Amino acid sequence: MAHHFEIYKDKAGEFRVRFKYNSEVMFSTEGYSSKSSAKAAIESIQKNGPGAETVDNS
């Protein structure tokens, strides 16, 4: 599995999503109180991410 989303519970008991590529964490989300909210975040990233522009603020 080269890349995937992973839902996990953090130390505070909140659900978080991280995206891994070749076992390296590329990004993780804020904490969500429910697993369904974490799944909704994944769906939103998958739907809206491909068309997202890149903003270079450097």
PDB file of N, CA, C, O and CB in Angstrom:
ATOM      1  N   MET A   1       0.848  -1.174   0.000  1.00  0.00           N
ATOM      2  CA  MET A   1       0.000   0.000   0.000  1.00  0.00           C
ATOM      3  C   MET A   1       0.897   1.241   0.000  1.00  0.00           C
ATOM      4  O   MET A   1       1.447   1.607   1.039  1.00  0.00           O
ATOM      5  CB  MET A   1      -0.967  -0.004   1.227  1.00  0.00           C
ATOM      6  N   ALA A   2       1.044   1.881  -1.142  1.00  0.00           N
ATOM      7  CA  ALA A   2       1.934   3.038  -1.255  1.00  0.00           C
ATOM      8  C   ALA A   2       1.406   4.255  -0.505  1.00  0.00           C
ATOM      9  O   ALA A   2       2.178   4.970   0.134  1.00  0.00           O
ATOM     10  CB  ALA A   2       2.139   3.392  -2.712  1.00  0.00           C
ATOM     11  N   HIS A   3       0.102   4.498  -0.576  1.00  0.00           N
ATOM     12  CA  HIS A   3      -0.461   5.656   0.123  1.00  0.00           C
ATOM     13  C   HIS A   3      -1.867   5.326   0.604  1.00  0.00           C
ATOM     14  O   HIS A   3      -2.597   4.559  -0.023  1.00  0.00           O
ATOM     15  CB  HIS A   3      -0.480   6.906  -0.797  1.00  0.00           C
ATOM     16  N   HIS A   4      -2.227   5.927   1.734  1.00  0.00           N
ATOM     17  CA  HIS A   4      -3.547   5.661   2.302  1.00  0.00           C
ATOM     18  C   HIS A   4      -3.879   6.661   3.409  1.00  0.00           C
ATOM     19  O   HIS A   4      -3.002   7.308   3.982  1.00  0.00           O
ATOM     20  CB  HIS A   4      -3.614   4.228   2.846  1.00  0.00           C
ATOM     21  N   PHE A   5      -5.169   6.761   3.685  1.00  0.00           N
ATOM     22  CA  PHE A   5      -5.658   7.522   4.831  1.00  0.00           C
ATOM     23  C   PHE A   5      -5.766   6.562   6.007  1.00  0.00           C
ATOM     24  O   PHE A   5      -6.082   5.385   5.831  1.00  0.00           O
ATOM     25  CB  PHE A   5      -7.040   8.210   4.525  1.00  0.00           C
ATOM     26  N   GLU A   6      -5.504   7.067   7.196  1.00  0.00           N
ATOM     27  CA  GLU A   6      -5.573   6.251   8.405  1.00  0.00           C
ATOM     28  C   GLU A   6      -6.338   7.036   9.476  1.00  0.00           C
ATOM     29  O   GLU A   6      -5.995   8.181   9.773  1.00  0.00           O
ATOM     30  CB  GLU A   6      -4.137   5.858   8.909  1.00  0.00           C
ATOM     31  N   ILE A   7      -7.358   6.427  10.044  1.00  0.00           N
ATOM     32  CA  ILE A   7      -8.101   7.037  11.146  1.00  0.00           C
ATOM     33  C   ILE A   7      -7.574   6.422  12.439  1.00  0.00           C
ATOM     34  O   ILE A   7      -7.442   5.203  12.551  1.00  0.00           O
ATOM     35  CB  ILE A   7      -9.664   6.817  10.993  1.00  0.00           C
ATOM     36  N   TYR A   8      -7.279   7.266  13.398  1.00  0.00           N
ATOM     37  CA  TYR A   8      -6.777   6.770  14.683  1.00  0.00           C
ATOM     38  C   TYR A   8      -7.284   7.663  15.808  1.00  0.00           C
ATOM     39  O   TYR A   8      -7.729   8.786  15.571  1.00  0.00           O
ATOM     40  CB  TYR A   8      -5.224   6.714  14.691  1.00  0.00           C
ATOM     41  N   LYS A   9      -7.213   7.159  17.014  1.00  0.00           N
ATOM     42  CA  LYS A   9      -7.586   7.933  18.196  1.00  0.00           C
ATOM     43  C   LYS A   9      -6.323   8.481  18.844  1.00  0.00           C
ATOM     44  O   LYS A   9      -5.359   7.750  19.070  1.00  0.00           O
ATOM     45  CB  LYS A   9      -8.396   7.068  19.205  1.00  0.00           C
ATOM     46  N   ASP A  10      -6.342   9.781  19.140  1.00  0.00           N
ATOM     47  CA  ASP A  10      -5.183  10.385  19.789  1.00  0.00           C
ATOM     48  C   ASP A  10      -5.269  10.206  21.309  1.00  0.00           C
ATOM     49  O   ASP A  10      -6.214   9.603  21.819  1.00  0.00           O
ATOM     50  CB  ASP A  10      -5.079  11.883  19.426  1.00  0.00           C
ATOM     51  N   LYS A  11      -4.290  10.729  22.011  1.00  0.00           N
ATOM     52  CA  LYS A  11      -4.233  10.561  23.472  1.00  0.00           C
ATOM     53  C   LYS A  11      -5.406  11.224  24.190  1.00  0.00           C
ATOM     54  O   LYS A  11      -5.760  10.828  25.301  1.00  0.00           O
ATOM     55  CB  LYS A  11      -2.932  11.131  24.006  1.00  0.00           C
ATOM     56  N   ALA A  12      -6.010  12.235  23.556  1.00  0.00           N
ATOM     57  CA  ALA A  12      -7.155  12.932  24.147  1.00  0.00           C
ATOM     58  C   ALA A  12      -8.475  12.217  23.848  1.00  0.00           C
ATOM     59  O   ALA A  12      -9.538  12.634  24.308  1.00  0.00           O
ATOM     60  CB  ALA A  12      -7.217  14.367  23.631  1.00  0.00           C
ATOM     61  N   GLY A  13      -8.387  11.122  23.062  1.00  0.00           N
ATOM     62  CA  GLY A  13      -9.593  10.368  22.735  1.00  0.00           C
ATOM     63  C   GLY A  13     -10.331  10.870  21.510  1.00  0.00           C
ATOM     64  O   GLY A  13     -11.438  10.417  21.217  1.00  0.00           O
ATOM     65  N   GLU A  14      -9.715  11.818  20.784  1.00  0.00           N
ATOM     66  CA  GLU A  14     -10.337  12.331  19.569  1.00  0.00           C
ATOM     67  C   GLU A  14      -9.878  11.517  18.359  1.00  0.00           C
ATOM     68  O   GLU A  14      -8.799  10.926  18.359  1.00  0.00           O
ATOM     69  CB  GLU A  14     -10.000  13.827  19.374  1.00  0.00           C
ATOM     70  N   PHE A  15     -10.731  11.502  17.326  1.00  0.00           N
ATOM     71  CA  PHE A  15     -10.386  10.810  16.089  1.00  0.00           C
ATOM     72  C   PHE A  15      -9.634  11.776  15.180  1.00  0.00           C
ATOM     73  O   PHE A  15     -10.027  12.930  15.012  1.00  0.00           O
ATOM     74  CB  PHE A  15     -11.660  10.254  15.380  1.00  0.00           C
ATOM     75  N   ARG A  16      -8.564  11.288  14.608  1.00  0.00           N
ATOM     76  CA  ARG A  16      -7.764  12.075  13.672  1.00  0.00           C
ATOM     77  C   ARG A  16      -7.531  11.259  12.412  1.00  0.00           C
ATOM     78  O   ARG A  16      -7.628  10.032  12.417  1.00  0.00           O
ATOM     79  CB  ARG A  16      -6.413  12.504  14.310  1.00  0.00           C
ATOM     80  N   VAL A  17      -7.223  11.964  11.339  1.00  0.00           N
ATOM     81  CA  VAL A  17      -6.914  11.322  10.067  1.00  0.00           C
ATOM     82  C   VAL A  17      -5.496  11.708   9.704  1.00  0.00           C
ATOM     83  O   VAL A  17      -5.115  12.874   9.803  1.00  0.00           O
ATOM     84  CB  VAL A  17      -7.927  11.735   8.940  1.00  0.00           C
ATOM     85  N   ARG A  18      -4.723  10.736   9.288  1.00  0.00           N
ATOM     86  CA  ARG A  18      -3.416  11.053   8.732  1.00  0.00           C
ATOM     87  C   ARG A  18      -3.311  10.398   7.365  1.00  0.00           C
ATOM     88  O   ARG A  18      -3.879   9.334   7.116  1.00  0.00           O
ATOM     89  CB  ARG A  18      -2.266  10.581   9.673  1.00  0.00           C
ATOM     90  N   PHE A  19      -2.572  11.058   6.489  1.00  0.00           N
ATOM     91  CA  PHE A  19      -2.333  10.535   5.152  1.00  0.00           C
ATOM     92  C   PHE A  19      -0.892  10.070   5.114  1.00  0.00           C
ATOM     93  O   PHE A  19       0.027  10.831   5.417  1.00  0.00           O
ATOM     94  CB  PHE A  19      -2.627  11.606   4.039  1.00  0.00           C
ATOM     95  N   LYS A  20      -0.704   8.823   4.740  1.00  0.00           N
ATOM     96  CA  LYS A  20       0.634   8.246   4.700  1.00  0.00           C
ATOM     97  C   LYS A  20       1.008   7.884   3.268  1.00  0.00           C
ATOM     98  O   LYS A  20       0.182   7.386   2.503  1.00  0.00           O
ATOM     99  CB  LYS A  20       0.718   7.007   5.607  1.00  0.00           C
ATOM    100  N   TYR A  21       2.251   8.138   2.923  1.00  0.00           N
ATOM    101  CA  TYR A  21       2.807   7.742   1.639  1.00  0.00           C
ATOM    102  C   TYR A  21       4.099   7.004   1.922  1.00  0.00           C
ATOM    103  O   TYR A  21       5.020   7.551   2.530  1.00  0.00           O
ATOM    104  CB  TYR A  21       3.042   8.974   0.698  1.00  0.00           C
ATOM    105  N   ASN A  22       4.163   5.752   1.476  1.00  0.00           N
ATOM    106  CA  ASN A  22       5.328   4.899   1.762  1.00  0.00           C
ATOM    107  C   ASN A  22       5.676   4.916   3.254  1.00  0.00           C
ATOM    108  O   ASN A  22       6.838   5.080   3.623  1.00  0.00           O
ATOM    109  CB  ASN A  22       6.547   5.361   0.933  1.00  0.00           C
ATOM    110  N   SER A  23       4.685   4.749   4.086  1.00  0.00           N
ATOM    111  CA  SER A  23       4.804   4.683   5.552  1.00  0.00           C
ATOM    112  C   SER A  23       5.192   6.000   6.214  1.00  0.00           C
ATOM    113  O   SER A  23       5.352   6.040   7.434  1.00  0.00           O
ATOM    114  CB  SER A  23       5.812   3.646   5.922  1.00  0.00           C
ATOM    115  N   GLU A  24       5.348   7.071   5.452  1.00  0.00           N
ATOM    116  CA  GLU A  24       5.688   8.368   6.019  1.00  0.00           C
ATOM    117  C   GLU A  24       4.431   9.218   6.120  1.00  0.00           C
ATOM    118  O   GLU A  24       3.665   9.313   5.161  1.00  0.00           O
ATOM    119  CB  GLU A  24       6.766   9.081   5.167  1.00  0.00           C
ATOM    120  N   VAL A  25       4.214   9.838   7.278  1.00  0.00           N
ATOM    121  CA  VAL A  25       3.051  10.705   7.463  1.00  0.00           C
ATOM    122  C   VAL A  25       3.290  12.001   6.703  1.00  0.00           C
ATOM    123  O   VAL A  25       4.249  12.730   6.958  1.00  0.00           O
ATOM    124  CB  VAL A  25       2.786  10.987   8.978  1.00  0.00           C
ATOM    125  N   MET A  26       2.386  12.269   5.756  1.00  0.00           N
ATOM    126  CA  MET A  26       2.484  13.486   4.955  1.00  0.00           C
ATOM    127  C   MET A  26       1.725  14.638   5.618  1.00  0.00           C
ATOM    128  O   MET A  26       2.186  15.779   5.603  1.00  0.00           O
ATOM    129  CB  MET A  26       1.943  13.238   3.538  1.00  0.00           C
ATOM    130  N   PHE A  27       0.554  14.335   6.201  1.00  0.00           N
ATOM    131  CA  PHE A  27      -0.194  15.334   6.953  1.00  0.00           C
ATOM    132  C   PHE A  27      -1.188  14.635   7.862  1.00  0.00           C
ATOM    133  O   PHE A  27      -1.516  13.464   7.666  1.00  0.00           O
ATOM    134  CB  PHE A  27      -0.917  16.318   6.005  1.00  0.00           C
ATOM    135  N   SER A  28      -1.663  15.368   8.857  1.00  0.00           N
ATOM    136  CA  SER A  28      -2.723  14.865   9.728  1.00  0.00           C
ATOM    137  C   SER A  28      -3.705  16.003   9.991  1.00  0.00           C
ATOM    138  O   SER A  28      -3.369  17.180   9.858  1.00  0.00           O
ATOM    139  CB  SER A  28      -2.140  14.300  11.072  1.00  0.00           C
ATOM    140  N   THR A  29      -4.915  15.626  10.363  1.00  0.00           N
ATOM    141  CA  THR A  29      -5.984  16.603  10.557  1.00  0.00           C
ATOM    142  C   THR A  29      -6.112  17.009  12.016  1.00  0.00           C
ATOM    143  O   THR A  29      -5.412  16.505  12.894  1.00  0.00           O
ATOM    144  CB  THR A  29      -7.307  16.043  10.060  1.00  0.00           C
ATOM    145  N   GLU A  30      -7.022  17.929  12.238  1.00  0.00           N
ATOM    146  CA  GLU A  30      -7.434  18.285  13.588  1.00  0.00           C
ATOM    147  C   GLU A  30      -8.163  17.098  14.203  1.00  0.00           C
ATOM    148  O   GLU A  30      -8.458  16.127  13.505  1.00  0.00           O
ATOM    149  CB  GLU A  30      -8.335  19.555  13.586  1.00  0.00           C
ATOM    150  N   GLY A  31      -8.454  17.161  15.481  1.00  0.00           N
ATOM    151  CA  GLY A  31      -9.197  16.100  16.145  1.00  0.00           C
ATOM    152  C   GLY A  31     -10.698  16.256  15.949  1.00  0.00           C
ATOM    153  O   GLY A  31     -11.222  17.369  15.921  1.00  0.00           O
ATOM    154  N   TYR A  32     -11.375  15.135  15.815  1.00  0.00           N
ATOM    155  CA  TYR A  32     -12.834  15.110  15.661  1.00  0.00           C
ATOM    156  C   TYR A  32     -13.428  14.279  16.795  1.00  0.00           C
ATOM    157  O   TYR A  32     -12.816  13.313  17.251  1.00  0.00           O
ATOM    158  CB  TYR A  32     -13.250  14.528  14.264  1.00  0.00           C
ATOM    159  N   SER A  33     -14.613  14.656  17.243  1.00  0.00           N
ATOM    160  CA  SER A  33     -15.240  13.945  18.359  1.00  0.00           C
ATOM    161  C   SER A  33     -15.847  12.611  17.936  1.00  0.00           C
ATOM    162  O   SER A  33     -16.077  11.740  18.774  1.00  0.00           O
ATOM    163  CB  SER A  33     -16.310  14.813  18.987  1.00  0.00           C
ATOM    164  N   SER A  34     -16.110  12.447  16.632  1.00  0.00           N
ATOM    165  CA  SER A  34     -16.703  11.186  16.168  1.00  0.00           C
ATOM    166  C   SER A  34     -15.937  10.635  14.966  1.00  0.00           C
ATOM    167  O   SER A  34     -15.322  11.379  14.202  1.00  0.00           O
ATOM    168  CB  SER A  34     -18.188  11.390  15.800  1.00  0.00           C
ATOM    169  N   LYS A  35     -15.991   9.325  14.822  1.00  0.00           N
ATOM    170  CA  LYS A  35     -15.341   8.676  13.691  1.00  0.00           C
ATOM    171  C   LYS A  35     -16.019   9.091  12.387  1.00  0.00           C
ATOM    172  O   LYS A  35     -15.357   9.213  11.357  1.00  0.00           O
ATOM    173  CB  LYS A  35     -15.373   7.143  13.854  1.00  0.00           C
ATOM    174  N   SER A  36     -17.328   9.307  12.424  1.00  0.00           N
ATOM    175  CA  SER A  36     -18.034   9.709  11.205  1.00  0.00           C
ATOM    176  C   SER A  36     -17.547  11.075  10.714  1.00  0.00           C
ATOM    177  O   SER A  36     -17.503  11.311   9.507  1.00  0.00           O
ATOM    178  CB  SER A  36     -19.553   9.747  11.454  1.00  0.00           C
ATOM    179  N   SER A  37     -17.187  11.963  11.615  1.00  0.00           N
ATOM    180  CA  SER A  37     -16.639  13.266  11.217  1.00  0.00           C
ATOM    181  C   SER A  37     -15.264  13.105  10.583  1.00  0.00           C
ATOM    182  O   SER A  37     -14.933  13.810   9.629  1.00  0.00           O
ATOM    183  CB  SER A  37     -16.552  14.209  12.430  1.00  0.00           C
ATOM    184  N   ALA A  38     -14.469  12.191  11.102  1.00  0.00           N
ATOM    185  CA  ALA A  38     -13.155  11.910  10.511  1.00  0.00           C
ATOM    186  C   ALA A  38     -13.320  11.343   9.105  1.00  0.00           C
ATOM    187  O   ALA A  38     -12.577  11.708   8.194  1.00  0.00           O
ATOM    188  CB  ALA A  38     -12.355  10.924  11.396  1.00  0.00           C
ATOM    189  N   LYS A  39     -14.294  10.449   8.928  1.00  0.00           N
ATOM    190  CA  LYS A  39     -14.560   9.882   7.603  1.00  0.00           C
ATOM    191  C   LYS A  39     -15.046  10.971   6.638  1.00  0.00           C
ATOM    192  O   LYS A  39     -14.693  10.955   5.459  1.00  0.00           O
ATOM    193  CB  LYS A  39     -15.608   8.745   7.701  1.00  0.00           C
ATOM    194  N   ALA A  40     -15.843  11.902   7.130  1.00  0.00           N
ATOM    195  CA  ALA A  40     -16.318  13.010   6.306  1.00  0.00           C
ATOM    196  C   ALA A  40     -15.149  13.895   5.870  1.00  0.00           C
ATOM    197  O   ALA A  40     -15.151  14.422   4.758  1.00  0.00           O
ATOM    198  CB  ALA A  40     -17.365  13.844   7.075  1.00  0.00           C
ATOM    199  N   ALA A  41     -14.159  14.057   6.735  1.00  0.00           N
ATOM    200  CA  ALA A  41     -12.971  14.841   6.376  1.00  0.00           C
ATOM    201  C   ALA A  41     -12.225  14.164   5.222  1.00  0.00           C
ATOM    202  O   ALA A  41     -11.773  14.834   4.294  1.00  0.00           O
ATOM    203  CB  ALA A  41     -12.032  15.009   7.605  1.00  0.00           C
ATOM    204  N   ILE A  42     -12.100  12.848   5.281  1.00  0.00           N
ATOM    205  CA  ILE A  42     -11.449  12.111   4.193  1.00  0.00           C
ATOM    206  C   ILE A  42     -12.214  12.310   2.894  1.00  0.00           C
ATOM    207  O   ILE A  42     -11.615  12.579   1.852  1.00  0.00           O
ATOM    208  CB  ILE A  42     -11.350  10.607   4.531  1.00  0.00           C
ATOM    209  N   GLU A  43     -13.528  12.178   2.953  1.00  0.00           N
ATOM    210  CA  GLU A  43     -14.353  12.356   1.755  1.00  0.00           C
ATOM    211  C   GLU A  43     -14.189  13.762   1.181  1.00  0.00           C
ATOM    212  O   GLU A  43     -14.132  13.929  -0.037  1.00  0.00           O
ATOM    213  CB  GLU A  43     -15.830  12.086   2.078  1.00  0.00           C
ATOM    214  N   SER A  44     -14.116  14.758   2.036  1.00  0.00           N
ATOM    215  CA  SER A  44     -13.943  16.138   1.586  1.00  0.00           C
ATOM    216  C   SER A  44     -12.584  16.327   0.912  1.00  0.00           C
ATOM    217  O   SER A  44     -12.494  16.982  -0.126  1.00  0.00           O
ATOM    218  CB  SER A  44     -14.086  17.109   2.768  1.00  0.00           C
ATOM    219  N   ILE A  45     -11.542  15.764   1.488  1.00  0.00           N
ATOM    220  CA  ILE A  45     -10.198  15.867   0.895  1.00  0.00           C
ATOM    221  C   ILE A  45     -10.170  15.183  -0.464  1.00  0.00           C
ATOM    222  O   ILE A  45      -9.615  15.721  -1.422  1.00  0.00           O
ATOM    223  CB  ILE A  45      -9.131  15.240   1.832  1.00  0.00           C
ATOM    224  N   GLN A  46     -10.766  14.003  -0.551  1.00  0.00           N
ATOM    225  CA  GLN A  46     -10.782  13.278  -1.816  1.00  0.00           C
ATOM    226  C   GLN A  46     -11.576  14.032  -2.884  1.00  0.00           C
ATOM    227  O   GLN A  46     -11.190  14.046  -4.053  1.00  0.00           O
ATOM    228  CB  GLN A  46     -11.368  11.883  -1.615  1.00  0.00           C
ATOM    229  N   LYS A  47     -12.669  14.648  -2.487  1.00  0.00           N
ATOM    230  CA  LYS A  47     -13.520  15.360  -3.435  1.00  0.00           C
ATOM    231  C   LYS A  47     -12.912  16.688  -3.868  1.00  0.00           C
ATOM    232  O   LYS A  47     -12.892  17.007  -5.057  1.00  0.00           O
ATOM    233  CB  LYS A  47     -14.887  15.598  -2.828  1.00  0.00           C
ATOM    234  N   ASN A  48     -12.420  17.459  -2.909  1.00  0.00           N
ATOM    235  CA  ASN A  48     -11.966  18.821  -3.175  1.00  0.00           C
ATOM    236  C   ASN A  48     -10.472  18.960  -3.428  1.00  0.00           C
ATOM    237  O   ASN A  48     -10.036  19.942  -4.028  1.00  0.00           O
ATOM    238  CB  ASN A  48     -12.337  19.685  -2.041  1.00  0.00           C
ATOM    239  N   GLY A  49      -9.693  18.004  -2.985  1.00  0.00           N
ATOM    240  CA  GLY A  49      -8.236  18.084  -3.097  1.00  0.00           C
ATOM    241  C   GLY A  49      -7.680  18.100  -4.500  1.00  0.00           C
ATOM    242  O   GLY A  49      -6.775  18.887  -4.775  1.00  0.00           O
ATOM    243  N   PRO A  50      -8.179  17.265  -5.411  1.00  0.00           N
ATOM    244  CA  PRO A  50      -7.577  17.227  -6.741  1.00  0.00           C
ATOM    245  C   PRO A  50      -7.602  18.556  -7.486  1.00  0.00           C
ATOM    246  O   PRO A  50      -6.717  18.822  -8.299  1.00  0.00           O
ATOM    247  CB  PRO A  50      -8.268  16.206  -7.560  1.00  0.00           C
ATOM    248  N   GLY A  51      -8.593  19.388  -7.224  1.00  0.00           N
ATOM    249  CA  GLY A  51      -8.695  20.665  -7.915  1.00  0.00           C
ATOM    250  C   GLY A  51      -8.104  21.841  -7.148  1.00  0.00           C
ATOM    251  O   GLY A  51      -8.179  22.983  -7.604  1.00  0.00           O
ATOM    252  N   ALA A  52      -7.523  21.570  -5.994  1.00  0.00           N
ATOM    253  CA  ALA A  52      -7.013  22.650  -5.153  1.00  0.00           C
ATOM    254  C   ALA A  52      -5.794  23.318  -5.789  1.00  0.00           C
ATOM    255  O   ALA A  52      -4.913  22.653  -6.333  1.00  0.00           O
ATOM    256  CB  ALA A  52      -6.654  22.117  -3.763  1.00  0.00           C
ATOM    257  N   GLU A  53      -5.766  24.630  -5.706  1.00  0.00           N
ATOM    258  CA  GLU A  53      -4.618  25.362  -6.234  1.00  0.00           C
ATOM    259  C   GLU A  53      -3.485  25.371  -5.208  1.00  0.00           C
ATOM    260  O   GLU A  53      -3.703  25.106  -4.026  1.00  0.00           O
ATOM    261  CB  GLU A  53      -5.019  26.806  -6.610  1.00  0.00           C
ATOM    262  N   THR A  54      -2.291  25.673  -5.668  1.00  0.00           N
ATOM    263  CA  THR A  54      -1.138  25.815  -4.784  1.00  0.00           C
ATOM    264  C   THR A  54      -0.885  27.298  -4.563  1.00  0.00           C
ATOM    265  O   THR A  54      -0.800  28.072  -5.516  1.00  0.00           O
ATOM    266  CB  THR A  54       0.125  25.112  -5.378  1.00  0.00           C
ATOM    267  N   VAL A  55      -0.764  27.692  -3.294  1.00  0.00           N
ATOM    268  CA  VAL A  55      -0.485  29.080  -2.947  1.00  0.00           C
ATOM    269  C   VAL A  55       0.909  29.124  -2.323  1.00  0.00           C
ATOM    270  O   VAL A  55       1.157  28.473  -1.308  1.00  0.00           O
ATOM    271  CB  VAL A  55      -1.577  29.666  -1.967  1.00  0.00           C
ATOM    272  N   ASP A  56       1.805  29.881  -2.920  1.00  0.00           N
ATOM    273  CA  ASP A  56       3.184  30.007  -2.422  1.00  0.00           C
ATOM    274  C   ASP A  56       3.304  31.362  -1.734  1.00  0.00           C
ATOM    275  O   ASP A  56       3.330  32.400  -2.395  1.00  0.00           O
ATOM    276  CB  ASP A  56       4.244  29.866  -3.592  1.00  0.00           C
ATOM    277  N   ASN A  57       3.376  31.348  -0.415  1.00  0.00           N
ATOM    278  CA  ASN A  57       3.460  32.590   0.351  1.00  0.00           C
ATOM    279  C   ASN A  57       4.880  32.932   0.769  1.00  0.00           C
ATOM    280  O   ASN A  57       5.084  33.695   1.713  1.00  0.00           O
ATOM    281  CB  ASN A  57       2.591  32.498   1.570  1.00  0.00           C
ATOM    282  N   SER A  58       5.852  32.377   0.078  1.00  0.00           N
ATOM    283  CA  SER A  58       7.237  32.637   0.492  1.00  0.00           C
ATOM    284  C   SER A  58       7.775  33.937  -0.050  1.00  0.00           C
ATOM    285  O   SER A  58       8.925  34.287   0.214  1.00  0.00           O
ATOM    286  CB  SER A  58       8.127  31.514   0.052  1.00  0.00           C
TER     287      SER A  58
END
